[in-house]
């Protein structure tokens, strides 16, 4: 069984539950530009759970891609030809991880924009970025009744940043191990 199949088998029910929670949350609230129409706590919780499941699933898929690429014999053979290729593999791993985090920030921004918690897509992206990374400048805030969404995003951002750091450590360790093996093989020849 491949890594992707194992991940799908393990994450399919949480993914479906998260999607259901998000749909329930979104269906019980219709986005309006008036901040006076506030959702219930169940709606906010459903959206947060749905987003946690969605970002976890995205990260799981990206992790499986990293694992498959780093254990690929073709890529190992390609990297063996020069140490610069090991650095390129590390850089590509970092870019893939950064793109994943950026996608998750955009997804949160779309939620803020969709529910009317922040008006304007640029402002939603900015707020999502500073909240996901837990910078929290304080110059941009949510409408009061949506504040709990930002807590959910901050928790989500801390978890995904930790996971991403561990993933990048794996990528660097794997590239270094392959490089050391190649150098040892060359010195014994």
N, C-alpha and C positions, 0 to 999 in steps of 0.2 A: 504494500500500500504506500502510495507516495505521500509526501508531507502535506501537499494541498488537500488530498483526500482525508488525511487524518484531521487536519484543521477543520475542514468542512464538517466532518462527523462530530467533532467536539463542539463546534460553535454554531451549528445550524439552529438548535433550539433557543439558545440565548439570543441569536440574531433575530429569529422570528418573533421572540417575545419582545425584544427591543423595538422592532418595527411596529408591532401591535401597540405597544405602549406609546410610541411616538404618534401613531395614527390616531389613537384615542385622544391623546393630548391635543393634537392639531384639530381634530374634528369637533372637539368640544369648545373650541375657541375660534372665532372668526376674526381675522386681523382687521382692525379698524385704526384709522389714524388718531382717534381720540384716546388719550391715555386714561380717561375716566372709566373705560370698560376693562376691568381687571379680571384675570382668570382666577380660578380656584387653585388651591395648592396641588390638587391632583393633576391638573393640567400641566403645571410647571414640573412636577415630579415625573410625569409621563414623558415630557420633552427631554428632561435631563437623562432619564434612564435610556431613552431611545438614542440619544446622542452618545452616551457612554458605550452602549452596545455597538453603535455604528463605528465609532472611532477605534474601539477595541478590535472589531472585525477587520477594519482597514489595516491596522497595525499587524494583526495576525497574518494577513495575506502578504504584506510586505516582508515580514519576518520569514515566511516560508519561501519567498523569492530569494531573499538573502541566503538562506540556508542552502537552497538548491544550487544557487550560483556558486557559493563558496565551496560546495562539495562536488562540483562538476569536474570531471577529469579533463574535459576539453579546456576549461578555464584555467585549471591548474597547469596544464601543459603550455597554454598560451603565456601565462605569467612566468613560467620557468625560463623563458627566453631572455628576459632582462628584468633587472630590479625596478626599472622605471614602470614596467607593467604592473608590478605589485602596488606601486604608488597610485597608478591610474585606477586600479581596482578599488583601493581604499577611497579615493576621491569620488568615484562613481557611487560607492556605497553611501558615502556621506550625502551626496546630492540626492539620491533616492530617498534617504531618510528625511532630509530637509523638505523635499517636495511633499512627502507624506504629511509632515507636520503643517505645512502651508495649506494643503488640501483640507485638513481638519479645522484649521482656523477659518477658512472660507466657508466650510459647512456651518460652523457656529454663527458666522456673520449672516449667512442666509437665513438662519433661524431667527436671529434678532430682527432682521429686516422683515421677514414674513409675518411675524406676530405683531409687528408695530412697536416693539420695545425701543427701537432706535430708528429714526427716520433718516433715510439716505444710506445708500450702499457703501459709500466711502467711509462714513462715520461708523457703520456697522463693522466694516473690515478693521478699521483702526481699533475700535473698542475690543473686538474679538482678539486681535493680535496682542494687545497689552494685557488682556485678561488671561488668555491661554498661556502666555509666558510668565504670568504672575508679576508683571512689572507694575501694573496698576497705578498709572500716573495720577488718576483722580480728576483729570480735566474733562473726561467724558464719562457720563453715568447713564444708567438705565432709568426708565420710568420706574417709580417706586415699586409698583406691584410686580415687576419682572426682575427685581434684584436677585432673587434666589437663582435665576438662570446663570448669573455671573459666578456665583459660588460653585455651581455644578461645573461650569467651564474651567474654573481655576483648578478644581480637583482633577478634572480630566486632563488639563494641561500638565500638571505635575506628574501624573501617572504616565502620560505619553512621553514626556521628556525623559523620565527615568528609564522607560523601556527603550527609547531611542538611544540613550547613552549606552545601555547594556548591549544593544545591537551593534553599535559602532565599535565597541570594545571587541566584540566577537569578530567583526570584519577585519579589524586591525590585527588581532591575534592570529587569525587564520592566514592573512597575507604574510605576516612576519614568519610564521611557522613554515609556510611554503618557501619563502625566500631563504631561510636558514637551511632547510633541507637541500635546496638547490645549490647553495654555496658549499655545504658539506660534501655533496656529491661531486662537485667540480674539484674540490681540494684533494679528494681521495683518488681522482683519476690520474 
